[in-house]
Amino acid sequence: MNEFFSWMDEKGFAYAVLRNIAELAESFPAPGSKKDVDCLVEDRAVEPIRARYGSVARRAGVKCDFYSVRPGLGADFLGHAYYPEPLAQAVIQHRVRHDRGFFVPAAREWFDSLAFHIAYHKAEASGFSYGDPNPGQATKYFKELRGLMSQLDLDVAFSLAAFHEHLAARGYAPDVNRLVSYVQNDFAHHRKSRLFAELFNQGPGELNLFVIRGAALRQKAHLHLVRWLRRHYRFLFLKRIDWYGRLILSRRMRGNKWRRGGKPWIALVVFDPAPVPSSPVDRKAHPFVFNATQFVKRQMRDWFVGNHPVRPSINPIHSTDNEAEAIGHFPLFFSELEQARIFERLARARGKAGAVITDPAGSPRKVTR
């Protein structure tokens, strides 16, 4: 690592080591170790780093993750630059040299970049809670954050909601396209985030995903269920799920008790322009369901069981809890092009809802994919 940092200085490339700085000040990871070093580098350094170090054998060197300021240079995270560009530029511009010889973010950018990493890259997987500041005090980040807050005279609660509020005020909250990537990555890793659920629960209106199951098709009731949903929602996209989605991908859908109604056959992306807040009773049983309109599926299930020769436990329809969870499921059933169409239609539907279109961070936006 000393050789790498010396070479970066020799070439005049700006960079900053992002995390585990106290540990790195003591010693660098051993070659071949599972521990890594995360660095933000200026854009012009990406290709020279790749050319010089890209062929080093894993066991011969220290694992490093490099991230560029702007996206598209092969040093991205989930299809986006690691940080929003204003935050990345601030980290590079205000970096300071550590006593150990390498560059690190200045205190304010150190706190902001670490808070961003915890809130959005990690979310609840970081050990922090959405609203309760107590769990965060038991994480590996607490001591570092507390020291930076004392140095900066900051008063930010140790919760994901408070970090988001702080970053939004600084102009560093992620836009909706970046949040889509984050929530889909969380879903792919079987994580369910309260933070992302709340950020996508800003409206106007709510997107959701229903799937009609095999039992409904066997009883020829699927068209009736489609018409029933149409009375309560605007349809954004309807698709018949192929065999691979039914047999393989459906295993990854949350709440996938497919034995009580069969595999999903039809996916319907819907939009409710006027959500009805769920009741305290419903919220206690279903804390991630924000829109009471979704509970129309109870009536649909009762109708289905009461009018068809099936067991009372058979369930003809399934849905995601909220907009964030629906978006998390999109890669299971929809191609990139289909997702782009859905988001375009969602943007138009939100325009027709009669309110200013805002992203979850609260700023005007246009959805593009």
N, C-alpha and C positions, 0 to 999 in steps of 0.2 A: 504494500500500500504506500509506503514511503516513496518508492520509485514512481508510482502512478502520480502521486500528488506533486512530486518534483517535476515530472514531465508536463503536467498541466500548467504549472507555474512557468516553466521554460517556454511553452507554446503561447502563453498568455490567454489561456482558456479560463473563463469564469465558471465557478462551480460552488456548490455548498453541500456538505454532508447534512442529511436531514434528520436522522434519528440515532438513538443509542449513543449520543455524543459523550456522555460521561463514561460509558463503558469503553468506547473507542479511545478516549484519552488515556486510559490505563494500558490497553493493548488492542491490537487489531486481531480479527479472527484468524485462526490458523489456516493455511492453505488446505483446501478440501473440506473445511468445516461447513456445517449446515447454516451457520450464521452468515448474514450478508451485510453489505454496506449500501445504503440508499443515497444516491446523489442526484441532485438537480444540476444540469449542465446547460450552458448556453448552446444555442442551436448549432452553431458552426463547429462545435466540438464533437458532435455525435458521430459523424462519419470517420474522423481521425481516430476516435476511441475504438470504433468497431474494427478499423483496419489494423490497429496496433495490438489490440487485446482480444479480438474476436476468436482467434484460433487457439488461445491458451487452454490447455486441458483443465478440466474442472478440478482435479486433485492437485494441480500444480499452482493454482492461484486462489485468490479470495473471491468469493461470489459477490458480485456487485450488480445492483439494478440502477440503470441510468435513465433519467427522464429529461426530456427536452422542454423548453418553454412553450413552444408552439407544437401543435399536433402534426402528424403526417410524416415524421422523420424516422419512423421506426423505433421511437423511444416513448411510446404512449402507454396509457393504462386504460384498458377497456374501450379502445377506440377514441379516446380523448387525451389531450395533454393532461399530465398528472394533476396539475392545479389549473384553475382559471388563469388566463394570461396575466391579469393585473397582479395577482398574488405571486406568480412565478417570477415576474419581472422585479417585484419588490424584493423577493428573496435574493435574487442575483445581484441587484443594484446595491443592497444594503448589507451584503455579507461581511463578515469580519473574520480575521484570522484567529484561530484558537491557539492557546499556548502550545499545543502539540504540533502545530505547524500547518494543519489543514484549515480550510475555510468552512464556516458554519453560518447559519442565518443570524442576523442581529436579533436581539431579544424579542422585539415586537413581531417580526416575521417568523421567528422561531415558534412563538406561541400560536400565531395564526395558522401556520402551516401544520403544526401538530394538532391543533383543534380541528382543522379540515380533515386531516387523515383519520382522526378518531371518529368524527361525526359521520362522514360520508363514505370513506373507504372501508371502515370497519363497522360503523353503526353499533348495534348492540353486541356484536362479536368482540368489541373492545373491552367489554365489561361494564361500560357506562349504561345507565338507564335513560329512558327518554325524559322523564321528569323528576325522578328521585335523585338528589345529589349524593346520597350515601354510598351506593355501590361503586361509584367512580373512585372513591377514596381508597378502595382496596386494590386498584389496578396498578400495573407497572408504570403507568404514565403519571400518577398522582404527584409524586415528589417533584418531578420535572416541571409539571404545570404549576404547582404551587410556588416553586421558586421563581418562575418567570412572572407569575402574577404579582408576587411581592416586589420584584424588581421593577415592574411596569406600573405598579399601583393600580392594578386591574381588579375589578370585583365581578367575576363571572362564576355562576354556579357550576358545579361539576356534574352537568347533565347534558345530554345530546341536544335537548331543546334550547338550553342556554347557549351552547356553542353555536348552534345554527343562528340564533338571534344576534349574537356577537358578530359572526362572519357576514351575515346579511347587512348589518349596519356598516361594516367595513367595505361592502361591495364585492365580497368574495363568495357569496352563496352560489351553488351550481345552478346552471339553467336547466330547463326541463329535459332537454335531450341528454345531457349528462346524467341527470337523475334516472332517466329511463334505463340507461346502461347499468347504473349502480343497482337499481332494484332488480333487474333481470339477472345480474351477477349474484346478488343475494339469494334469489330464488334458486338458481342453479346449484348453489351450495347449501340448499335446504335451510336457509335463514329467513326469518320473518321479522321485519323491522317495524316497530311502532313509529320511529322517526319518519321513515319513508311513507308509511300509511298516512300520517298526519300531513306531511308535505304535499301529498297528492290529493288531500281532502280539502282543497282550497276553492274548487269550483271556478266559474259557475257550473253547476250541474255535476253529475258523476257518471263516469264510464264504468261498465262492469262486463263480466263475461259469464254467460250461461252455457251449459252443455246439456243437450237432450240425449238421453241414454237409450241403450238397446231395448229395454222393456217397452218404452213408448213406441218405438218403431214396430216391434213385434205385435203390439196391440193396435197398430195403425192410429195412434193418438198423437203422433208428433206434430201434425199440421195444426191440430187444435191447440197444442201447447204453444206453438209459434204464434198463432193468432192471439192467444191469451197474453203473451209477453208484449205483443205489439200494442195492446191496449194501454200498457203502462210505460213503455219505453219507445224511444226512436231507435231504429236499427241502423247501425253503422256498417256491419259486415256479417254475413252469414256464409258458413262454409260446411260442407260435408267432410267429416274427418276421414282420412284414408286409413287403410289397414294398419300401417305402421304407427300412426298416431293413436289408434284404438288399442293395439296390442302392446306397444312398447312405450311410447311417450306418455300415455295416460297414467302409467305407474308413478310418474313424477308429479302428478297433479295432487295438490293438497286435498285431504278429505276424500281420498279415492277409494271409498268402500264400494267397489264396483260389483260385488257379489249381490248387493241389494238393489238391483236395477240394471245391471249390465254396463258395458263399456260406453264411453261417449261416442256418439255418432254425428251430432250436429253441433257446431260451435256458433254462438251468436254473441257478437259484441254489441252492446246496447248503451244508450245514453239517456239518462234521466235529467231533463233540464231543470227540474224543481224537486230536488231530494227532500225527503221528510226525515228530520232527525229521529234516530231510533230512541225508544223509551229507556229510562233507567233500568227497567226490568230486562228488556232485551239486551241492553248494553252489558249488563252483568253476565248474562249467559253467552253473549257474542260480542266481546269487547272490541273487535276489529270491524264490526258492521256499523257503519255510520248512518246509512240510509235505510229507513224502515220499509221503503218500497220493495226492497229485495225480499221481504218476507211474504210477498205474494206467492212465492213458490210453495209455502205451506198449503195454501188453498189449492194450488195445482196438484199437489201430491194427494190431498184429500179427495179431490174430484177423480183423479186417476184410480185410486184404490177403490172408491165407492162405485165406479162405473165400469170396471173391468175385472175379469176373473184372475186376480193376482193376490198374493199374500199381502197383509197390511204393512209389512216391512218394506215392500218394494218401492223404490224411489225413482221416478222417471226423469228427474232433472236435478242438476247440480250447478252451483255457482261459486264464484270467488267472493271474498268478503267485501272488497273495496277496490278502488281504482288502482292502487299500487299493486295489489295482489293480482288483479286482472292483467296488468301490463307485465308482471313477472311471468305469467303463464303464456304470453304471446308466442315466444319461440317454440313452444311445444306444438302449436297447431298452425302457425302462420309463417310464411316466408318473409324475407326482408321487404320485398315489394308489397306484399299484402299488409305488412305492418305500416309501411309508409302511407298506404291508402287509408288505413284506419286512422292514423294520426292526422292526416289532412282532413278527413271527414269530421273528426273530433273538433279540430280547430274551427271548422265552419259551423258545427252544431253549437259550440260555445259562443260564437258570434251571434247566432240566432237566439241564444238564451237571453239576450238583452242586457248583458253586463260586460264590463271591461275584461278582456282576456288577459289573465295574469298567469305567470308561472308560479310554482310552489314557493319561490322565494319572494313573491309579491311584486315583481316587475313585469311590465308589458313584454309579451313575447309572441313569436310566430313559430309554430311547431313545424320543424322540417326533419326529415329522416333520409 
